[in-house]
Amino acid sequence: MTDSHASEGALLDLDVTAIAHGGVFIARHEGRVVFVSDAIPGERVRARLTDPSAGSGVDAADTRSFWRAETVEVLDASEHRRPHVWPEADVSRVPEQRPGGADLGHIEIAHQRVLKRRVLQEALDRFAGGGIDAPEVEATGTDENWRTRVTLHVDDEGRIGPFAARSHRVVPVAEHVLARPAIDAAARELRGLPEGRIELVEPADGEVRRVLRTEAERVAHGARGRRGPRRPAPETIVERVGERSFTLDADGFWQIHPAAARLLDGAVAELLDGQVDPDAAHLDLYGGVGLFSATLARLGARRITTVESSARATRHAAANLRDLGVQAVTARVDRFLRADGAASGGLAGGAVILDPPRSGAGRAVVEDVAALDPAAIAYVACDPVALARDLATFRGLGYEPRALRAFDLFPHSHHLETVALLSR
């Protein structure tokens, strides 16, 4: 088959050579890169093209630098292939019926971590300037039944389930094998919901909360804009790390893996040990409900400012950290650092913790953090490419990564968490 005849739905026999960022794998067809799902490096698979633009032959398809495809048959299996941890996502099921969220679930768990390290290393080599060794990806001790938070969707025909992989199509499933047992049981009981989405959350007390967001509510809220009536305040829950409790909204941000908050708190504390001057001012940026501010306080910090764009999260942080005297500020981090004059406000010279969203902190924030001349920076990242790009900016400003740790906090998916320590 030549490129000029390849179209959506065409079958290609592909030799898979590597893993790419995002949970897909790399093959080539007549010189063109093909990103293929549900494969393993070293395998030969039969895959179905999925690009809508590929149907026009020499038209749009031939001007694209890559194609996307889905494995439909394994012709030569890797020694690391195993029956999928989620049977309904197995390669034996048609691709459009495979639920998303477990894109590495067909791979033996130790090899998943080897592949994740390769992804991290490639990101560091390509985007961070090279010369940084990716650490081994550490296991958490819980590889299945780890999701304490699950989002399901309800379509316009009342079907309830996750989205199919790489789509917004709801696929009902019989079980949620990555979820905590209580969440799986709660999901099985869902019936007769209006179109929208429902979040199932199991906090530290083990009681599953249900947070429903209907499509009608979303549309009405968008039409009203800021001047319309607000949604009722969400239920609050309590999470625990060590001896400290953290109150947050049931649909607010918290780590999904039950061991994640404890592991990340410990990793940040280990990296910043000896770097926290009690008399300096310290910053917890993208601080949420205060997890890492408490880490700073445990290391001896007495002047801590946590910055978070969510007003409700900031209010929770202020209450959670009241005994520590932490100042909780509601602001976008970029605006706080630039418009609020962090340096002139006496916030220079201490330690900074960055826990940005998946897109990373970005150049402007990194530049403004570096301008504070922090003694040390702990960067918590959930995306290796975003981390690497921000590391490149920090390195250009004289901050080098001194230590990295990586954690497999999302087993059977392509995601991982990385913590980096930077100093001048």
N, C-alpha and C positions, 0 to 999 in steps of 0.2 A: 504494500500500500504506500503511495506517495503522498506528500503533504497536500497536493492539489486535490486529492480525493478524500482526505480525512474530513469527517464531519461529526457533529454531535451524535453520540451513540455508537460511533465506530469502535471496533475492538482492536486493541494493539497488544502484541506480546512484547513485554518490556523487561529489561534487566535492570534491577534496582541497585543503585550504587551508594546512596548516602541518605541521611535524614536531613530535612530542611527545618527551619524555624516554622512553628505553627502546626506541627504534628503530621506533616506530609513528607513524602519520600521522593527522591530524585531518580529519574531515569531519562534516557534520551531516545528519540525516534528520528532517524535520518538527520541528526545534528541539532534537533530542536529539544530543549528541555521540557520534560513532562513531570509535573508534580502529581504524584499518585498517592492515594490514601490506602490505608489498611495493608501495607506492605512492610518489608524489613530489608535493610541493606543486605545484598548477597542473594536475594531471591529473584526468580523469574516468575512474572505474573501476567495474567491476561487482564487488561483494564479497559474500561469503557470511557471514552472521551465525554466530558461534561460541558465544555465551553459552548454557550449558545452561539457565539460568533464564528465557531468553526464550521458551521453549516454552509457558509458561502464560498467554500473551496478556496480558490486563489484570491478571493476578496479579502475579508477581514482576517481570516485564519492565518494566511500566509504572511501577514505583516506583524503578527504577534511573536514575541520572543519566547513564549512558553505556552504550554497547554496544561489543562488539569484533567485528571482521570481518576476513576474509582476502580479498585481491584474487584473483579468478579470471580476470578479463579486463580488459585496458586498452582503454578506449573512445576516449580522446583522450590520446595519450602526450606526456610532457614532452620538450623538446629535450635534457634531461639523462639520459634513459633510455638504457641500453645493454644488450646481451646480458649476462645475469648472469655474473659472474666465475666462479661455480660453477654449471655448467649444470644440475646436479641440484637446485639451489635456485631455478631460474627460475620465473617466474609461469606458464609453460606447463605445468608439472607440477602435479598436484593438491596442494593445500596440505598434506594430511596426510603426503605423501611428501617434502616439502621439508626438507632438513636445516637445523638451526639454526646460528647462529654467523656468518652473513654477511648480516645483515638490511638492509644498505645496498649489497650487491653488485650491484644492478641500476642503480646511479646512477654517472654519470661521477665519477671519483675527486676532481677538484678541487671539484665541487659537493658531494660528501660533506662536505668540510671546511667549506664555506660553511654547510651545514645543521647541522653539529656546533657551529659558532660560535653559530648562532641558539639552539640548545638551551642552551648555556652562558650566553648573554646573558639568556635568559628566566629561567633559574634564579637568576642574580644579581639581576635586577630583582624577581622575586617573593619570594625568600627572604633575600637578603643586605642588603636595605634600599635598593637602588637607588643610582645614581650611580657605578657601577663599569662600565667598558667591558670587554667580553670581548675578549681578544686574538685575532688570527688564529690558526687552528689550523695548526701547522707540519708540513710533510711530513717524513718520516724518510729518504726515499731508497729504501725497500723497501716496495712496496705489495702484492706477491704473494709466495707461498712464504715467509712471515715467521714462521709459528707454530713455535717451537722446542719447544712443549709442546702435546700434544693428548690429550684424554680421550675414550675410546670406551667404549661400554657393551655388555654381553652380556646378552640377555634369556633368559627361561626356555626358549626354543626354540633357543638357540644362535646367534641372529642377532647379528652384530657391526657396530657403526656408531655414529654420533652419534645424539643424540636429534633427533627431528623438532622443528622450530621450535615453541616455546611448549608443549612436551609432554614426557612421559617415555617416549615410544614410540621404540624403536630402529628406525632406517631404514638398511639397508645401502647403501653408496654405492660407486661404482667408483673414485673418486679423492678426495683431500683437497687441493684446489687452494691453500688458504691455508697448508698445512703445508710445512715444509722438505722438499725432495725425498726425503731419506733417511727421514724420518718417513712420508711418503706410501708409499714402497716397503715399509717395515716394516708398515704398516697393511694393505697388500694381502696380506701373507703370513700374517696371523693366521687360525688355524683351530682348531676344536675346543676353545674355551675354556669354562670353567664360568661360570655366571651371575655377574655382577658388573660390574666396570669395569677397564679397563686404561689406564694412562697411558704414553704414548710421549714420551720426553724426549731432545732432542739438545743436550747441553752444548757447551762450547767445543771439545772434542776431536773433534766431529762423529760420535761413535759413539752410536747410538740405544740408550737403556736402556728396558726394559719393566718396569713396576711393576704387578703384578696384584693386585687386591683382590676376592676372591670374595664373593658374597652369603652363602655359608655361613660364611665367616670373619667377616664383619660381624655376623651374627646371634649366632655363638658368642662373639665378643668382647663384644658388648653384654650377653649373658646372664651372662658371667663377672664383669663389672664390674671394678672396680679391683683386686680381690683375685686375679683369675685370672692365668694366665701371659701375659706380654707377647709381642707380635709380635717376630719377629727384627728386629734393627737393620737399617734399609734401607741399600742401597748408597749411597756418597757419590760426588759428582761435583765438578768444579772449573769455575767460571766465572771470566772475567777482565774487568777494567775497567782500561784503561791498563796499567800495569806491575804491578798488584796482583791476586793470585789470591784467590778466595773459595770455600772448601769448603762444601758443603751436602748435605743428603740429596737423593737423586734425585727424591723426591716432595715436597721442600720448596719454599718459595716463592722464585721468582726471576722477573724480568720475562720475558714471553713473546716479545716482539719482540727480535731479536738486537741491535738498536741501542739498546734502551730504557735499559738500565742506564747506558751511557755518556752518553746524552743527558740523563737525569735528574741524574746526577752532575754534569755540566757546568752544567746549569741552576741547580741548588742552589748550586753553587760561585760562579756568576756573581752570583746574587741576594744571597748572604751575603758577597761580597767586601768587605772593609773593616769588617764587622760583628762579627768574631770577635776578642775580646780574649784574648790568650794566657794571661792570668792568671785569667780567669774560669772558672767551671764550666759545661759545655755538655751538653745532653741530646739523645740520638737516640732518640725514642720510637717504638714499634712497629718496632724496629731490625732485625729479621730477623737475617741473618748478618753485618751490619756495613757494608753499602755506604756509608751516609751518615755513619757514624762516621769512615770513612776520608776522606770529603770534608771533614769538620770538621778533621781532623788536617792535611790538606793546606793548609787555610786558616790554620794556625798554632795551633789549639787543642791544649792540652797536658793538660787535665783533661776527659775525656769519659766519660759514662756512657750506655750503650745499654741499653734496657729492651725485653724481648720476652717474651711469654707462653709460647712454645714452649721447653722446656728443651733440646731437641736443637739448635735454632737458636742459642740462647744459647751453648751449648758451642762450636758452630762459630764464632760471633762472637768468643768469647774467644781461640780459636786463630788465627783470621784476622787479629786485630788485636793479637796479643801484642807485636809490636815497637813498637806505638804506646802501650802502657800503658793501653788502654781498659778501664774496668770494665764487665763484662757482667753484667746482672742479669736473672734469670728472674722475671718478675712480670707480672700484668696491669697495664697502664698506669694505669688509674684507681686501683687499690689502691696501686700504688707512690707515686703523687703524693699520695694522701690518708693512707693508713695508715703509710707509711714516712717521712712528714715530709720531703718533698724540700726545702722551704724551710728548715726548721730544720737540715737536714743539709748546708747550705752549697752548695746547688745553684741558688741564685737568681742572676739578673743576667746570665747568659751567653746564648748563642744556643740555640734549641730547633728541632729538626727533627721534624716530625710526618708520618708516612706511614701513616695509619690504614687499616683495611679499608674495603670499599666503603660500609659504613654510616656512615662518618665517625667523628670523635673523640667527638662528643656534648658536651652542655652541661657535664656535671660535669668532664670532662677539660679542656675549654677554660677553664673557670673556674679550675681548679687550675693550669694552665699560666700563665694571666695573673697569678695570685697570686705567681708566681715573679719577676715583673717582668723578663722576658727582654729583652735589648737588641734582639733580632730573632727572628722566627719564620719558618721556611720550612715551608710546608704543601704536601705532595705528595698530590694527590687523584685518584682514579680514578672518582669519581662527581660530576657537577656540582651536583646538588641537595644532597647531603650536604656538599659544600664550601661552598655558599652558606649553608646553615643554620649551619655552624660559623663562617663569616665574620660572620654577623649577631651571634652571641654575642660574638665577639672585638671587634667594633665597639662593642657595648654596654659593653665593659670598657675602651674607650679605644685599642684596637689597630686600625689602618686598613691595608687592603691598599695597598702602595706600588707593586707591580709584579706582573704575571701573565704567564705563558707557558703555551701549550697545545700539546700534541703529538698527532699522529695515530699513536699507537702500536698501534692496532688497526684497520688499514685494512679497509674493507668491512663492519665492524660498527659499531654505534652508539657504542661506547666511545671515550673519549679520556682523556688524562692532563693535569692542570693543576697548575702549580706557582705558589704565591703567596708573596710576601714581605710580612710584616706588622711594623709597629713602632708605638710610641705616637706 
